[in-house]
C-alpha cells in the first residue's frame, strides 16, 4: 500500500480479502476456514475455526531474529517515566508471570483479570 488512505480504502472495498492478507502476517496453530461470519448482525465472528497464540505472535516468534530490538516502549506523561523493553526482556517477564500464575493454580482455560491503576 502506498498510503494510509489507500490502505483504508482497501479494507472497505474488499473487507474479507483485506483481512485475509493481514492474517498472513501472523502465525496460526490452526488455519481459519472463513475470514468473517456476519450471519448474525451486528455480531461478527472473525477467522472462524482458526486458532492462534497472542503471546507467540507478539513476543516468542521474534526472539530468534531480533531479541534485543525494542518490543515495548512505556512512556508516562503523568510520571514522566520512560522505559524500553526488548523482546528478550518482555519474554522473561512473561515467563516470570506465567510461573507465578501456575504456582497459584491457574490452568489453561482459566480466566485471569488484571486490574491496574492509570499512572
SETORVO-108058 format. One line per field, with one value per atom (N, C-alpha, C): z, x, y; residue number from 1; atom name; residue in three letters. Coordinates in pm, 1 decimal. Example, Ala and Ser with C-alpha at 12.3 -4.5 7.8 and 13.67 -1.06 7.14 Angstrom:
pz <- c(780.0,780.0,780.0,708.0,714.0,787.0) $
px <- c(1319.0,1230.0,1320.0,1285.0,1367.0,1290.0) $
py <- c(-569.0,-450.0,-330.0,-225.0,-106.0,3.0) $
resi <- c(1,1,1,2,2,2) $
name <- c(N,CA,C,N,CA,C) $
resn <- c(Ala,Ala,Ala,Ser,Ser,Ser) $
REM end
This chain:
pz <- c(0.0,0.0,0.0,-69.1,-81.3,21.9,79.0,177.0,271.7,380.3,474.2,407.0,327.0,259.5,170.3,96.6,9.4,92.8,201.8,293.3,348.1,394.7,449.6,342.9,224.8,115.9,80.3,78.6,50.2,153.9,279.4,385.7,370.6,307.9,287.8,161.5,55.0,-73.7,-73.8,-4.6,-1.6,139.7,230.5,371.8,393.7,340.1,365.1,301.4,180.0,114.4,190.5,236.5,314.3,440.8,517.0,642.8,621.4,510.8,478.3,454.9,389.4,368.1,501.1,589.8,720.1,802.5,789.8,865.5,824.7,703.8,659.4,734.2,803.3,874.9,1012.9,1056.6,1186.0,1168.4,1269.9,1268.9,1324.5,1261.3,1303.1,1346.8,1460.9,1503.9,1423.5,1400.6,1316.7,1218.2,1088.4,989.9,1002.5,976.7,980.1,852.5,861.3,746.9,675.0,750.0,693.7,763.2,685.8,743.6,837.5,790.4,872.7,849.3,958.2,953.5,1010.4,922.7,963.3,945.3,973.8,957.2,1066.6,1174.6,1287.4,1326.3,1235.3,1264.6,1392.8,1472.5,1447.4,1495.2,1525.2,1578.8,1466.4,1470.1,1369.2,1437.4,1368.7,1415.1,1316.8,1366.4,1281.0,1281.3,1166.0,1147.5,1207.0,1159.9,1209.4,1194.2,1304.2,1304.4,1326.3,1319.8,1335.7,1480.9,1504.9,1639.8,1629.9,1711.8,1714.6,1859.8,1881.6,2016.2,2020.4,2096.4,2103.9,2151.7,2255.2,2309.4,2207.5,2137.7,2035.0,1928.3,1879.1,1771.9,1817.6,1940.5,1989.7,2040.6,2093.0,2158.6,2107.8,2130.1,2110.8,1972.2,1868.1,1733.0,1694.9,1771.3,1741.9,1812.9,1903.5,1982.1,1897.3,1793.4,1710.6,1626.2,1572.3,1474.9,1531.5,1639.6,1694.0,1844.6,1921.2,2065.0,2138.8,2087.4,2157.6,2102.0,2004.6,1949.0,2044.6,2049.1,2135.2,2095.0,2194.7,2174.6,2235.0,2339.8,2413.6,2465.4,2444.0,2496.1,2582.7,2709.5,2806.3,2822.5,2806.0,2826.2,2910.9,3027.7,3114.4,3115.0,3072.2,3078.4,3220.1,3304.6,3443.6,3529.9,3514.4,3598.4,3523.2,3394.7,3307.0,3302.3,3324.7,3313.9,3171.1,3129.4,3000.5,3020.5,2959.4,2966.0,2841.1,2783.5,2666.9,2710.6,2657.9,2686.6,2555.6,2552.4,2433.6,2431.0,2316.4,2308.5,2412.6,2434.6,2534.2,2675.1,2707.3,2839.6,2857.5,2755.2,2763.8,2781.5,2706.3,2717.5,2859.7,2918.6,3055.5,3153.9,3136.5,3224.5,3205.2,3081.2,3053.1,3120.6,3109.8,3172.4,3324.2,3380.8,3525.8,3571.3,3499.2,3536.4,3515.4,3410.3,3386.2,3501.7,3552.0,3664.1,3790.4,3813.1,3930.0,3921.3,3805.7,3788.4,3803.3,3749.4,3761.4,3908.2,3982.9,4125.7,4203.3,4153.3,4217.3,4176.3,4086.3,4045.7,3920.7,3853.2,3729.6,3622.1,3551.7,3447.8,3313.3,3206.4,3072.6,3070.1,3013.2,3005.0,3115.5,3225.5,3332.0,3282.0,3337.1,3302.9,3411.1,3367.0,3459.1,3428.3,3531.1,3516.2,3573.7,3502.9,3553.6,3569.8,3690.7,3719.9,3765.6,3689.7,3720.4,3720.4,3802.7,3803.5,3680.9,3647.5,3542.7,3606.7,3558.7,3614.6,3505.9) $
px <- c(83.7,0.0,88.7,44.3,124.6,89.7,-29.6,-67.7,-172.5,-192.0,-295.5,-432.3,-458.2,-588.2,-613.9,-512.0,-526.7,-546.3,-472.4,-483.6,-626.4,-677.5,-812.7,-916.8,-899.8,-995.1,-999.8,-884.4,-877.9,-958.4,-949.8,-1022.4,-1173.3,-1217.5,-1360.9,-1410.6,-1333.8,-1376.3,-1380.3,-1285.9,-1279.8,-1242.4,-1339.5,-1313.8,-1248.1,-1308.2,-1254.9,-1117.9,-1099.2,-968.9,-861.9,-896.5,-803.1,-759.9,-857.9,-824.3,-756.0,-783.7,-711.1,-563.6,-536.3,-397.1,-329.2,-400.0,-342.0,-316.9,-406.4,-393.2,-269.3,-219.3,-97.8,25.5,12.9,125.8,147.4,55.5,72.1,75.9,125.9,131.7,1.0,-46.7,-170.3,-139.8,-192.8,-181.2,-277.8,-396.5,-497.9,-546.2,-535.3,-580.5,-730.8,-770.2,-912.4,-979.8,-1110.6,-1188.8,-1259.8,-1291.6,-1365.4,-1317.6,-1294.3,-1245.2,-1348.3,-1471.3,-1573.2,-1709.9,-1772.7,-1910.0,-1997.8,-2073.9,-2158.9,-2306.0,-2336.5,-2473.3,-2568.6,-2515.5,-2598.1,-2565.3,-2593.1,-2559.5,-2627.8,-2567.6,-2440.4,-2319.7,-2338.1,-2229.3,-2152.5,-2022.8,-1937.1,-1845.2,-1818.4,-1719.5,-1603.8,-1486.8,-1369.7,-1282.1,-1227.2,-1132.2,-1187.7,-1305.1,-1381.9,-1301.3,-1291.5,-1220.8,-1071.3,-1019.8,-876.3,-834.9,-710.7,-656.1,-515.7,-490.9,-359.4,-320.8,-198.7,-150.0,-94.1,-159.8,-121.2,22.5,61.0,196.1,301.2,275.1,368.8,387.1,275.8,283.7,342.1,314.4,362.5,505.7,548.3,679.3,765.6,720.9,805.2,868.4,792.6,845.7,953.9,967.3,1068.4,1201.3,1204.3,1325.2,1443.3,1418.7,1528.1,1594.2,1514.5,1567.3,1598.3,1532.8,1557.9,1533.4,1604.3,1579.7,1608.7,1701.0,1739.2,1672.8,1585.3,1511.1,1397.8,1364.1,1254.5,1124.2,1058.4,928.0,818.2,852.4,755.1,825.0,762.9,817.3,709.5,741.3,648.6,682.9,583.7,601.3,484.2,513.1,408.8,415.4,307.2,301.1,271.1,220.5,189.9,315.8,401.0,521.1,648.7,634.3,747.6,851.4,807.3,895.1,893.4,1006.2,1016.4,1100.8,1058.4,1136.6,1109.4,1215.6,1203.8,1236.0,1160.2,1180.5,1208.3,1313.0,1343.6,1252.5,1250.5,1173.1,1223.3,1353.7,1411.2,1359.5,1355.7,1309.4,1159.7,1081.1,937.1,913.7,988.0,974.6,1006.6,1112.3,1149.2,1038.0,977.9,868.3,744.6,716.5,602.7,624.9,745.9,777.2,765.3,811.9,804.0,658.1,575.7,434.0,362.6,397.3,336.9,368.6,491.3,530.5,453.4,435.9,359.5,215.8,153.6,15.0,3.0,100.4,99.4,110.7,198.5,213.0,83.9,4.2,-123.7,-235.7,-203.4,-301.6,-380.3,-342.7,-412.1,-375.8,-478.2,-457.2,-506.9,-468.0,-513.3,-665.6,-720.0,-864.5,-921.5,-846.5,-890.9,-885.1,-969.8,-969.0,-894.1,-812.6,-734.0,-762.6,-790.1,-816.4,-699.3,-656.8,-552.6,-616.5,-616.4,-674.0,-560.8,-535.1,-421.9,-467.2,-402.6,-436.4,-378.8,-437.0,-381.8,-269.4,-147.0,-35.3,34.6) $
py <- c(-117.6,0.0,124.5,222.9,343.9,449.9,444.6,545.2,488.1,559.5,517.2,518.0,621.9,632.8,511.6,467.1,350.0,223.0,214.0,100.5,92.5,204.6,211.1,178.1,234.3,209.6,61.2,-3.1,-147.4,-225.6,-184.6,-255.1,-241.0,-134.0,-110.8,-181.4,-172.6,-228.8,-381.2,-443.5,-590.2,-633.5,-621.9,-649.5,-785.2,-891.1,-1025.0,-1044.2,-993.6,-1004.0,-928.6,-809.3,-727.4,-800.7,-851.4,-917.5,-1052.2,-1118.7,-1241.9,-1210.3,-1097.9,-1055.1,-1024.2,-955.2,-921.5,-1047.9,-1145.6,-1270.5,-1349.3,-1325.7,-1393.8,-1343.6,-1231.2,-1172.3,-1233.2,-1318.8,-1384.0,-1535.4,-1603.7,-1749.8,-1805.5,-1911.2,-1977.1,-2119.4,-2161.2,-2300.4,-2386.2,-2332.6,-2396.5,-2291.5,-2318.2,-2218.9,-2193.2,-2070.5,-2037.1,-2087.7,-2108.9,-2156.9,-2042.9,-1938.4,-1825.5,-1698.7,-1593.4,-1468.4,-1407.5,-1390.8,-1325.8,-1388.5,-1429.4,-1479.1,-1368.4,-1304.0,-1192.3,-1229.4,-1355.5,-1405.5,-1358.1,-1301.6,-1259.5,-1115.2,-1017.8,-877.6,-830.5,-747.8,-680.5,-759.8,-887.0,-968.8,-1037.2,-1025.9,-1088.8,-1189.2,-1298.3,-1396.3,-1389.1,-1353.9,-1336.0,-1460.4,-1492.2,-1602.3,-1731.9,-1766.7,-1880.9,-2010.2,-2084.2,-2211.5,-2199.1,-2078.4,-2057.6,-2050.4,-2086.4,-2077.6,-2019.7,-1919.4,-1856.8,-1832.4,-1788.1,-1764.0,-1622.2,-1536.9,-1396.6,-1378.9,-1449.3,-1434.9,-1478.7,-1587.6,-1633.3,-1526.1,-1470.6,-1372.1,-1239.3,-1199.4,-1070.4,-1075.6,-1190.6,-1196.8,-1312.1,-1434.5,-1552.7,-1562.7,-1538.9,-1560.0,-1459.4,-1353.1,-1251.3,-1277.9,-1374.0,-1399.8,-1446.0,-1524.0,-1575.8,-1467.7,-1376.4,-1280.7,-1143.3,-1103.7,-969.9,-962.4,-1043.0,-1048.4,-917.9,-838.2,-715.8,-590.3,-606.5,-492.9,-455.5,-327.4,-283.2,-351.3,-408.1,-470.7,-384.5,-312.5,-233.2,-108.7,5.0,130.4,193.8,210.1,268.3,415.5,502.4,646.0,694.0,749.9,803.0,954.8,1017.2,1163.2,1210.1,1119.3,1154.0,1157.6,1057.8,1047.8,1084.0,1109.6,1142.2,1029.9,908.0,791.8,739.9,686.8,618.9,494.2,385.1,261.0,180.2,128.2,40.3,-102.1,-197.1,-339.1,-411.2,-490.6,-570.7,-693.5,-761.5,-885.8,-985.5,-989.0,-1080.2,-1045.7,-916.0,-873.9,-900.3,-872.4,-899.2,-1049.0,-1130.0,-1275.6,-1322.1,-1268.2,-1305.7,-1268.6,-1151.8,-1109.5,-1196.8,-1233.1,-1321.4,-1456.7,-1510.3,-1639.1,-1630.6,-1519.8,-1499.7,-1496.5,-1420.7,-1411.1,-1544.8,-1616.8,-1748.3,-1843.0,-1838.1,-1923.9,-1886.4,-1757.6,-1712.0,-1762.4,-1745.0,-1789.8,-1941.4,-2013.3,-2159.0,-2200.6,-2133.4,-2162.5,-2134.5,-2041.0,-2008.0,-2103.8,-2197.6,-2297.4,-2262.7,-2155.3,-2118.4,-2219.9,-2267.4,-2368.6,-2316.9,-2385.8,-2349.6,-2345.7,-2239.9,-2222.9,-2135.4,-2117.3,-2027.4,-1883.6,-1800.4,-1658.6,-1581.9,-1486.7,-1405.5,-1259.3,-1181.8,-1039.4,-961.5,-860.9,-771.5,-634.6,-583.4,-452.5,-362.4,-258.0,-170.2,-24.6,56.7,198.9,269.6,382.7,467.7,548.6,530.3,607.8,685.5) $
resi <- c(1,1,1,2,2,2,3,3,3,4,4,4,5,5,5,6,6,6,7,7,7,8,8,8,9,9,9,10,10,10,11,11,11,12,12,12,13,13,13,14,14,14,15,15,15,16,16,16,17,17,17,18,18,18,19,19,19,20,20,20,21,21,21,22,22,22,23,23,23,24,24,24,25,25,25,26,26,26,27,27,27,28,28,28,29,29,29,30,30,30,31,31,31,32,32,32,33,33,33,34,34,34,35,35,35,36,36,36,37,37,37,38,38,38,39,39,39,40,40,40,41,41,41,42,42,42,43,43,43,44,44,44,45,45,45,46,46,46,47,47,47,48,48,48,49,49,49,50,50,50,51,51,51,52,52,52,53,53,53,54,54,54,55,55,55,56,56,56,57,57,57,58,58,58,59,59,59,60,60,60,61,61,61,62,62,62,63,63,63,64,64,64,65,65,65,66,66,66,67,67,67,68,68,68,69,69,69,70,70,70,71,71,71,72,72,72,73,73,73,74,74,74,75,75,75,76,76,76,77,77,77,78,78,78,79,79,79,80,80,80,81,81,81,82,82,82,83,83,83,84,84,84,85,85,85,86,86,86,87,87,87,88,88,88,89,89,89,90,90,90,91,91,91,92,92,92,93,93,93,94,94,94,95,95,95,96,96,96,97,97,97,98,98,98,99,99,99,100,100,100,101,101,101,102,102,102,103,103,103,104,104,104,105,105,105,106,106,106,107,107,107,108,108,108,109,109,109,110,110,110,111,111,111,112,112,112,113,113,113,114,114,114,115,115,115,116,116,116,117,117,117,118,118,118,119,119,119) $
name <- c(N,CA,C,N,CA,C,N,CA,C,N,CA,C,N,CA,C,N,CA,C,N,CA,C,N,CA,C,N,CA,C,N,CA,C,N,CA,C,N,CA,C,N,CA,C,N,CA,C,N,CA,C,N,CA,C,N,CA,C,N,CA,C,N,CA,C,N,CA,C,N,CA,C,N,CA,C,N,CA,C,N,CA,C,N,CA,C,N,CA,C,N,CA,C,N,CA,C,N,CA,C,N,CA,C,N,CA,C,N,CA,C,N,CA,C,N,CA,C,N,CA,C,N,CA,C,N,CA,C,N,CA,C,N,CA,C,N,CA,C,N,CA,C,N,CA,C,N,CA,C,N,CA,C,N,CA,C,N,CA,C,N,CA,C,N,CA,C,N,CA,C,N,CA,C,N,CA,C,N,CA,C,N,CA,C,N,CA,C,N,CA,C,N,CA,C,N,CA,C,N,CA,C,N,CA,C,N,CA,C,N,CA,C,N,CA,C,N,CA,C,N,CA,C,N,CA,C,N,CA,C,N,CA,C,N,CA,C,N,CA,C,N,CA,C,N,CA,C,N,CA,C,N,CA,C,N,CA,C,N,CA,C,N,CA,C,N,CA,C,N,CA,C,N,CA,C,N,CA,C,N,CA,C,N,CA,C,N,CA,C,N,CA,C,N,CA,C,N,CA,C,N,CA,C,N,CA,C,N,CA,C,N,CA,C,N,CA,C,N,CA,C,N,CA,C,N,CA,C,N,CA,C,N,CA,C,N,CA,C,N,CA,C,N,CA,C,N,CA,C,N,CA,C,N,CA,C,N,CA,C,N,CA,C,N,CA,C,N,CA,C,N,CA,C,N,CA,C,N,CA,C,N,CA,C,N,CA,C,N,CA,C,N,CA,C,N,CA,C,N,CA,C,N,CA,C,N,CA,C,N,CA,C,N,CA,C) $
resn <- c(Unk,Unk,Unk,Unk,Unk,Unk,Unk,Unk,Unk,Unk,Unk,Unk,Unk,Unk,Unk,Unk,Unk,Unk,Unk,Unk,Unk,Unk,Unk,Unk,Unk,Unk,Unk,Unk,Unk,Unk,Unk,Unk,Unk,Unk,Unk,Unk,Unk,Unk,Unk,Unk,Unk,Unk,Unk,Unk,Unk,Unk,Unk,Unk,Unk,Unk,Unk,Unk,Unk,Unk,Unk,Unk,Unk,Unk,Unk,Unk,Unk,Unk,Unk,Unk,Unk,Unk,Unk,Unk,Unk,Unk,Unk,Unk,Unk,Unk,Unk,Unk,Unk,Unk,Unk,Unk,Unk,Unk,Unk,Unk,Unk,Unk,Unk,Unk,Unk,Unk,Unk,Unk,Unk,Unk,Unk,Unk,Unk,Unk,Unk,Unk,Unk,Unk,Unk,Unk,Unk,Unk,Unk,Unk,Unk,Unk,Unk,Unk,Unk,Unk,Unk,Unk,Unk,Unk,Unk,Unk,Unk,Unk,Unk,Unk,Unk,Unk,Unk,Unk,Unk,Unk,Unk,Unk,Unk,Unk,Unk,Unk,Unk,Unk,Unk,Unk,Unk,Unk,Unk,Unk,Unk,Unk,Unk,Unk,Unk,Unk,Unk,Unk,Unk,Unk,Unk,Unk,Unk,Unk,Unk,Unk,Unk,Unk,Unk,Unk,Unk,Unk,Unk,Unk,Unk,Unk,Unk,Unk,Unk,Unk,Unk,Unk,Unk,Unk,Unk,Unk,Unk,Unk,Unk,Unk,Unk,Unk,Unk,Unk,Unk,Unk,Unk,Unk,Unk,Unk,Unk,Unk,Unk,Unk,Unk,Unk,Unk,Unk,Unk,Unk,Unk,Unk,Unk,Unk,Unk,Unk,Unk,Unk,Unk,Unk,Unk,Unk,Unk,Unk,Unk,Unk,Unk,Unk,Unk,Unk,Unk,Unk,Unk,Unk,Unk,Unk,Unk,Unk,Unk,Unk,Unk,Unk,Unk,Unk,Unk,Unk,Unk,Unk,Unk,Unk,Unk,Unk,Unk,Unk,Unk,Unk,Unk,Unk,Unk,Unk,Unk,Unk,Unk,Unk,Unk,Unk,Unk,Unk,Unk,Unk,Unk,Unk,Unk,Unk,Unk,Unk,Unk,Unk,Unk,Unk,Unk,Unk,Unk,Unk,Unk,Unk,Unk,Unk,Unk,Unk,Unk,Unk,Unk,Unk,Unk,Unk,Unk,Unk,Unk,Unk,Unk,Unk,Unk,Unk,Unk,Unk,Unk,Unk,Unk,Unk,Unk,Unk,Unk,Unk,Unk,Unk,Unk,Unk,Unk,Unk,Unk,Unk,Unk,Unk,Unk,Unk,Unk,Unk,Unk,Unk,Unk,Unk,Unk,Unk,Unk,Unk,Unk,Unk,Unk,Unk,Unk,Unk,Unk,Unk,Unk,Unk,Unk,Unk,Unk,Unk,Unk,Unk,Unk,Unk,Unk,Unk,Unk,Unk,Unk,Unk,Unk,Unk,Unk) $
REM end
